[in-house]
Amino acid sequence: MHARQLTVADLAAYRALHRFALQEAPFAFVETLANDDARPDAPIADMLARGEGWGVFEGERLLGKLVIDTLPYACFSHTRWLHAIYLHPDGRGTGAGVMLMTAAMAQAQHEGALRFLLWVNEKNAAARGFYEKLGFREIGRVDKGIAAPGGGFVDDVMMCRALPLREA
């Protein structure tokens, strides 16, 4: 198994895994399969070309993916946002998720990142536990911030993994 930054050449595999994720775990995402079906390839290809996509592979098979990016302001250059995180059921419990997250965050840290933030559905206990094992802590939540599939609302939980800040 290995993790690496994705490239535009990985577009089809990324989109296929993302679509599978939206079907397999719709509660884990704020978008729907219909939203993704309506999205052209170009914005995804642009994200991959910027080096924001990461994947973990078993041989040539993409088992997991995430996006890590930052806001386009110098004052936020030390902060990275993780989203669109997903690990195929075949990769769960194998260390693939840790490998993926660790590789992406290590590269970002090499580039100066000291804060890693993500949002997670309060009901997604497995993901929250996984993030906590990686050092993320809940720092806030939006009460009933997500309209749940099938009706009702759930809290959107913000989690952060913070490294010591360096004084300028």
C-alpha positions as CSV (number, residue, x, y, z in Angstrom):
1,M,0.0,0.0,0.0
2,H,1.2,3.5,-0.7
3,A,-0.2,7.1,-0.5
4,R,0.5,9.9,-2.8
5,Q,-0.7,13.2,-4.3
6,L,-3.2,12.5,-7.1
7,T,-2.8,13.9,-10.5
8,V,-5.2,14.7,-13.4
9,A,-4.4,11.2,-14.7
10,D,-6.2,9.9,-11.5
11,L,-9.4,11.8,-12.4
12,A,-11.5,8.8,-13.4
13,A,-10.5,6.7,-10.4
14,Y,-11.1,9.7,-8.0
15,R,-14.6,10.3,-9.5
16,A,-15.5,6.6,-9.4
17,L,-14.5,6.3,-5.8
18,H,-16.2,9.5,-4.8
19,R,-19.4,8.3,-6.5
20,F,-19.2,5.0,-4.7
21,A,-18.7,6.8,-1.4
22,L,-21.8,8.9,-2.0
23,Q,-23.8,5.7,-2.4
24,E,-22.1,3.6,0.3
25,A,-22.0,6.4,3.0
26,P,-24.4,9.2,2.1
27,F,-24.5,10.4,5.7
28,A,-20.8,11.2,5.5
29,F,-21.1,13.9,2.9
30,V,-22.9,17.1,2.5
31,E,-23.5,16.6,-1.2
32,T,-25.6,14.0,-3.0
33,L,-24.9,11.7,-5.9
34,A,-27.1,14.0,-8.0
35,N,-24.9,17.0,-7.1
36,D,-21.8,15.0,-8.2
37,D,-23.4,13.7,-11.4
38,A,-24.2,17.3,-12.4
39,R,-20.6,18.4,-11.8
40,P,-18.4,18.4,-14.9
41,D,-14.9,16.9,-14.8
42,A,-13.1,20.3,-15.2
43,P,-13.3,21.6,-11.5
44,I,-12.2,18.2,-10.2
45,A,-9.3,18.1,-12.8
46,D,-8.3,21.6,-11.7
47,M,-8.3,20.5,-8.0
48,L,-6.1,17.6,-8.9
49,A,-3.8,19.8,-11.0
50,R,-3.3,22.1,-8.0
51,G,-2.1,19.1,-6.0
52,E,-4.9,19.2,-3.5
53,G,-6.1,15.6,-4.0
54,W,-4.5,12.7,-2.2
55,G,-5.0,8.9,-2.5
56,V,-4.0,5.7,-0.9
57,F,-3.5,2.7,-3.2
58,E,-3.4,-1.0,-3.0
59,G,-1.4,-1.8,-6.1
60,E,-3.1,0.3,-8.8
61,R,-6.5,0.4,-7.0
62,L,-7.5,3.7,-5.4
63,L,-8.8,2.7,-1.9
64,G,-9.1,6.1,-0.3
65,K,-9.0,9.8,-1.1
66,L,-9.1,13.2,0.4
67,V,-8.8,16.8,-0.5
68,I,-6.5,19.2,1.5
69,D,-6.5,22.8,0.7
70,T,-6.2,26.3,2.1
71,L,-8.0,29.6,1.7
72,P,-6.3,32.0,-0.7
73,Y,-5.1,34.5,1.9
74,A,-1.6,34.7,3.3
75,C,-2.9,35.1,6.9
76,F,-4.4,31.5,6.6
77,S,-1.4,29.9,5.0
78,H,-0.7,27.9,8.2
79,T,-4.2,26.3,8.1
80,R,-5.3,23.4,5.9
81,W,-8.8,22.1,5.4
82,L,-9.4,18.4,4.9
83,H,-12.6,17.3,3.1
84,A,-14.1,14.7,0.8
85,I,-12.3,12.1,3.0
86,Y,-13.3,8.5,2.2
87,L,-11.9,5.1,2.6
88,H,-13.4,2.1,0.7
89,P,-14.7,-0.6,3.1
90,D,-11.9,-2.9,1.7
91,G,-9.3,-0.5,3.1
92,R,-10.8,0.0,6.6
93,G,-8.8,-1.5,9.4
94,T,-5.7,-2.0,7.3
95,G,-3.9,1.2,8.2
96,A,-4.7,2.8,4.8
97,G,-6.6,5.7,6.3
98,V,-3.8,6.5,8.7
99,M,-1.3,6.3,5.8
100,L,-3.5,8.6,3.7
101,M,-4.1,11.3,6.3
102,T,-0.5,11.2,7.6
103,A,1.0,11.6,4.1
104,A,-1.2,14.5,3.2
105,M,-0.7,16.3,6.5
106,A,3.1,15.7,6.4
107,Q,3.4,17.3,3.0
108,A,1.2,20.3,4.2
109,Q,3.3,20.6,7.4
110,H,6.5,20.6,5.2
111,E,4.8,23.5,3.4
112,G,4.2,25.4,6.7
113,A,0.8,24.1,7.8
114,L,0.3,24.1,11.6
115,R,-3.5,23.7,11.8
116,F,-5.6,21.0,10.2
117,L,-9.4,21.5,10.2
118,L,-12.3,19.3,9.1
119,W,-16.1,19.0,9.5
120,V,-17.8,15.8,10.4
121,N,-21.4,14.7,10.9
122,E,-22.0,14.2,14.6
123,K,-23.6,10.8,13.9
124,N,-20.5,9.5,12.1
125,A,-19.0,8.0,15.2
126,A,-16.5,5.8,13.3
127,A,-15.0,8.9,11.5
128,R,-14.9,11.0,14.6
129,G,-13.1,8.2,16.5
130,F,-10.6,7.8,13.7
131,Y,-9.9,11.6,13.6
132,E,-9.5,11.6,17.4
133,K,-6.9,8.8,17.1
134,L,-5.0,11.1,14.7
135,G,-5.0,13.9,17.3
136,F,-8.0,15.9,16.1
137,R,-10.2,17.4,18.8
138,E,-13.7,18.9,18.6
139,I,-13.5,22.7,18.7
140,G,-17.0,23.7,17.7
141,R,-20.2,22.6,16.1
142,V,-23.1,24.0,14.2
143,D,-26.3,23.0,15.9
144,K,-28.5,21.1,13.4
145,G,-26.1,22.3,10.6
146,I,-26.8,19.4,8.3
147,A,-30.1,18.3,6.8
148,A,-29.9,14.5,7.2
149,P,-30.7,12.2,4.4
150,G,-34.3,10.9,5.0
151,G,-35.2,13.9,7.1
152,G,-34.2,15.6,10.3
153,F,-31.1,17.5,11.2
154,V,-27.7,16.7,12.8
155,D,-24.9,18.8,14.2
156,D,-21.9,19.6,12.0
157,V,-18.8,19.1,14.2
158,M,-15.6,21.0,13.5
159,M,-12.4,19.2,14.5
160,C,-8.8,20.5,14.6
161,R,-5.4,19.1,14.9
162,A,-3.0,21.8,16.0
163,L,0.7,21.9,16.0
164,P,2.6,24.4,18.1
165,L,2.6,27.9,16.5
166,R,5.9,29.4,15.7
167,E,6.3,33.1,16.5
168,A,7.0,35.3,13.5
